[in-house]
Amino acid sequence: MINGKKLVIVLPAYNAGLTLEKTYKEIPLDIVDEVVLVDDASKDNTVEVAKGLGIRHVIKHEKNKGYGGNQKTCYDKALELGADIVVMLHPDYQYTPKLIPSMAHIIANDLYPVVFGSRILGGGALKGGMPKYKYFFNRMLTLTQNILINQKLSEYHTGYRAFSSKVLRGINYHANSNDFVFDNQMISQIVYAGFDIAEVTCPTKYFKEASSINFSRSVTYGLGVLGVSFKHFFQRIGLANAKIYKKP
């Protein structure tokens, strides 16, 4: 609990057996009420490791639903558990769990309803080993998105995010893609619904066991991101009526 608000951590997992324990052991369990792990039909021992660590809520998809589909299950379960604050943390140890208290306190103290861990603020991305081509496209996409969505975020592509339950209940995330572009659709929905977003500097680590998408999938993702951004632009100027912006 933080300020009387229930804090739930969700871990969208896929083949995270080698990194899950290290990630979990850095979660500040003294302030966390529940941990939820959703395994997206992993081919390794992710589920067994999770249960061995004592994670109470382990959900296994029998068929792979994709990164977005995994998150949908995560948020549904967190809300079912009565979460007031939900933090999504990747179990691949790319993002440090040590930022959970800072991110959660911002929401618990009603400063912002959404907090992102930014790899770009403070130059953490390149220091942590982000491939230069990914850094370049991150910057170019973020610039374009800020113009089209009318925001000033340092990046739109971090996987480290904290939400108040009001935000999750106020956007139609089930209408989003089950693929990686889900993250950007959520940002678009959050901004369109009028919720403000805070960012905190977040170091990151790129290493063999950390999950990442290859170049071809990165291109597909980038094109999807641009599609979301233009859709948002036309929605906000009244020339579109997209399903993802309808209230749940």
PyMOL commands that set and color helices and strands:
alter all, ss='L'
color gray80, all
select helices_A, chain A and resi 20-25+46-52+66-80+97-108+121-127+132-149+165-170+173-175+182-192+215-236+243-245
alter helices_A, ss='H'
color red, helices_A
select strands_A, chain A and resi 7-13+34-39+57-60+85-88+114-118+161-164+197-201
alter strands_A, ss='S'
color yellow, strands_A
deselect
rebuild
show_as cartoon
